[in-house]
């Protein structure tokens, strides 16, 4: 469908590349082949994923290739000077969703509406979602408003879908929760002898450990020497294999 229908309609280059953060990735892996295939286009938060692959077979007599493309974008309207945390699809992308891609077997938009305090609901989304989904993410219970673009009732009331989130009353910016997993990175020293890249990964969960995959994007002007890699956890060095 390219940019004519479906979630890809939102991918307007001048809006994406002027965001606070954007990341594109292509993942290819071998999978066992079976006699049928399917395509899907799910959407979680602001990460749009497009997949075309074959389901794995236990016998694995033949191998096919799975292609997974992802685009992650972060918008920060509060720090950009507007002073509001309200957002909408049109505010972020200058576009709205008008139709679903006929080739997609799945096309959904998820909005995190998890309350920080169960005694007071601070946010609301519009229009009403087609369903609500609950899941456990990093040990915390999350609630998502789900907009299914394949649902016939979604575009009946309006010719376009402009998901909006509004805060019912002003909220102190200092109350933003710290993610369970978060990271920092900085460049220290100078030159090839004392220059270094340091990455700090934090897990604030009181007792649970999580698997982490770290992908480093190194600036072009830095030359790295793998033999100088050090990994320190809780003050003790873990030697890489």
Secondary structure, DSSP 4 states (H G I P E B T S, - for coil): -TTSSSGGGG--HHHHTTSSEEEEEEEEEEEE--S-EEEE--EETTEEEEEEEE---SS--SEEEEEEEEEEEE--TIIIII----EEHHHHHS--B----TT-S--EEEEE---SSTT---EEEESPPSEEEEEEETTEEEEEEEEETT-TTTTTS-SSB--EEEESS---GGGPPPPSEEEEEEEES-HHHH-EEEEEEEE--SS------------TT----GGG--EEETTEEE---
